Amino acid sequence: MAGAGSSSQHARGVTRFARALLLRCPVCGGGGLFVHWFKIKDQCPTCNFVFARGESGYQLGSMAIDLVIPLIVWFFSFFGIVMLTWPNPPWTLLQWGSAAFMIAFPLLLYPFSHTLAIALDVLVRPPGRQ
C-alpha cells in the first residue's frame, strides 16, 4: 500500500506546482495573490494561508528560483547558439542579448518564482504540520 500513498502525494505535488505556475494559491487554488506584479499579498485571500509563516527570510526560495532558472536557460541557450553557428557565432548579439535576457527574464519570472517557492514550501512542510 506504500505505492498508493506515494502516488497520491505525487499527484498532490503536481497539483500544487500547476497551481503555482498559474499564479494561484498552491494550497487551495484561489487567485488574487498579488497586489501587483512585484508584490505578493501576505496571505491567500481565499483560504487565508499565510505565505511567510511567521519566519524571516521566507523569500530566499523565490529569490533563488528567480536567479537560477534564468541562469540555466541562458547557459544552454548561449552555448547552443555558439555551437549551432560555429565557426562564426554572432558575438555582438550574444553579448547584448545576454545582458537583455538576464535583466528581463527575472523580472518576467518574478511572480512565478514566488508561487513556485510557496508550492515547494507547502510540499515540504504541509499546512497544519508546523
Sequence and secondary structure as in RCSB ss.txt:
>XXXX:A:sequence
MAGAGSSSQHARGVTRFARALLLRCPVCGGGGLFVHWFKIKDQCPTCNFVFARGESGYQLGSMAIDLVIPLIVWF
FSFFGIVMLTWPNPPWTLLQWGSAAFMIAFPLLLYPFSHTLAIALDVLVRPPGRQ
>XXXX:A:secstr
 HHHHHHHHHHHHHHHHHHHHTTS TTT     EEETTEE SB TTT  BSSTT TTTTHHHHHHHHHHHHHHHH
HHHHHHHHHHTTS  HHHHHHHHHHHHHHHHHHHHHHHHHHHHHHHHHHS TT  
